[in-house]
């Protein structure tokens, strides 16, 4: 499984596979760190957001772990 990249609610969003599930994260326009998405928000990534390539994501928002914070580690 690969990480999926989105533009959603005017900000970056990702869907990252972890173990047996997927975890969605987003940064609000006024926020500076990742927020864990609810299942409804993840569904909305696909409905109201736009799936984009990793390179498009990096051009629009920056590189995770460089210009953007690292994604949270789920244990």
Secondary structure, DSSP 8 states (H G I E B T S, - for coil): ---EEEEETTEEEEEEEETTEEEEEE--TT-SS-EE--HHHHHHHHHTSEEE-HHHHHHHH--BTTTB-------
